[in-house]
Amino acid sequence: MKEVLIITSYFPPETGAASNRMFHLAEGLQKEKIDISVITPLPNYPTGKIFKEYKGKFKCTTIENNITIHRLWLYASNSSNKFLRLFAMFSYSFSLIWFFIWNKIPQTVIVQSPPLLVAFTNMFFLRSKNRKLILNVSDLWPIAGLELGALKKSFTYKVLEKIERFNYKKADLVLGQSEEITTHIKSLFPNKETYLYRNYPNFEVPKLGSTTSSEGNIKMVYAGLLGIAQGIYKLCEQLDYSNLEFHIYGRGAEQTKIETFISNHPELPIIYHGEVSRKELHKELLKYDLTIIPLLNRIYGSVPSKIFEYARLGLPMLYFGGGEGEDIIKIHQLGWIAEAGNYEALNLRISTIKKLNLNLELKEKIQKTALKEFNFDRQLSNLKSIL
């Protein structure tokens, strides 16, 4: 049986898009009769603290759903201090090197990037003529860091660019989650083999019913990370609530600010529901008319995986993030778009959406499109053929 090792910085029981993506990849390949093992840190995301059941452990190896999972020690931190975040990445890299020294590594390895430094550790220490290294790129760093304002064009940025290019150069195959990513890599290494591997979800499709009323205000929902990049706090400030209720699920860096804003503005129809499990969230989302997918700034190469997940749920979308995501929404008629960062245009767009049109017929059409166009099993089968 073919063996494949997946090395990732995020994996369940951690939550979030990156964790779900890598879990579905591992689970899908295992069902394709491939012997899968995973290396990942001790669970710590997004709190920046090792989960209670893993505290005090240096390494934990378990077998879950026929997948061997090696969880390695790291210095966990989600601090805004760049040096602490850097030390956290280095600590995981050190654990990886130690693991490589004492353990046999399969001939095929899939490495998740970012984080760039962790990916570099893998590409550097595992490079060999006999081993096939596959780099799974979900975001373009350091470009994304520059666009988010987390990085400036400095000596550090140039070092990260060199690391990025080294990772691409040493990869035998690069998986990109967007066409912008594969285009960028081809611009640097024209002969590099790339494959567009979208973040399609893999969960049971719910049966849609008339769970929302055609009367009253539009019930719009956001679910996900409450981080700086998503800009949910600013969204709370800028939305026109004359025909709108805004419901929020999740947690993150802006959570306290959002809760304080809601408390200080009881007259606004904003409801914060906290964080719920992914399975429970899918049930909750069926109650809403519309979801919004925002990015504070357009990030080159990024396509939010929420697009594919919400389409499978049959949930109409309002996309407010620019880039390739806009094209996907328009081409597949999944909802509406508003110019990224333009809140006047966003409110104008919302004013044109009629609750009567956010009906069961539209939701069933979106779900049908998802099942046809965003097929996880078909994409995975194609990937298996090139591993």
Protein Blocks (a to p, Z undefined) as FASTA:
>chain_A
ZZdddddfbdcfbecjklmmmmmmmmmmmmnopacdddddddfbfnlpacfklgoiabdc
ddeehiacddddddddfbfblklmmmmmmmmmmmmmmmmmmpccdfbdcdddddfklmmm
mmmmmgcfkbccddddfbdcfklmmmnopaccdfklmmmmmmmmmmmmmpmbdcdfbfkl
mmmmmmmmmmbccddddfbdcddddddddfbcfedjdddddeddddfklommmmmmmpcc
klcccddedddjklmmmmmmmmmmmmbccddebjadfklmmmmmmmpmbdcdddfbaceh
iacfklmmmmmnopacdddegpjllmmmmmnonaccddehiaklmmmmmmmpcfklmcfk
lmmmmmmmmmmmmcfklmmmmmmmmZZ
